[in-house]
Amino acid sequence: MSRPRRQAREAALQILYFAEIGKTGAGAALDTFFSEHQPDASDAVRTFAAELVNGTSSELAALDEIIGRHSEHWRVERLAVIDRLILRLAIWELRHERETPPAVVLNEAIELARRYGTDESARFVNGVLDSVRKALDA
């Protein structure tokens, strides 16, 4: 069984994907996801997933600007949807969840990229997030 925060990150990615593809708001996507796909999710999973989804959704422009600065030769709108969502989610967490070590955030994002992205996603996500982490540390 995976840990609640890992489960929440995975749920948050799926919720953000649903919101983006379904052109729906974060709140509706959250409600639908948990009622239809994970009705037995723990409160810890629901709470952290909601924090990630709401935080990420509220800062899309700022997150996309950061991604654009750190993804050489790639415009944000040209990125694969999953890669863009993983980057947004992880960058938001790096910026706001200070109790989570950056290495954990990067590792979790890379694992999501391996599971849901293309063959190149994990390497791309790792490179962009490592650059973002270094900039945030500076």
BELVENFEN-V212214 format. One record per helix or strand of 2 or more residues. SS is the DSSP state (helix for helix, strand for strand). FROM is the first residue (numbers start at 0). TO is the last residue. Records with the same first field share a line. If there is no record, write none. Layout:
SS->FROM-TO + FROM-TO
This chain:
helix->3-21 + 25-35 + 42-57 + 59-69 + 75-77 + 80-95 + 101-115 + 120-136
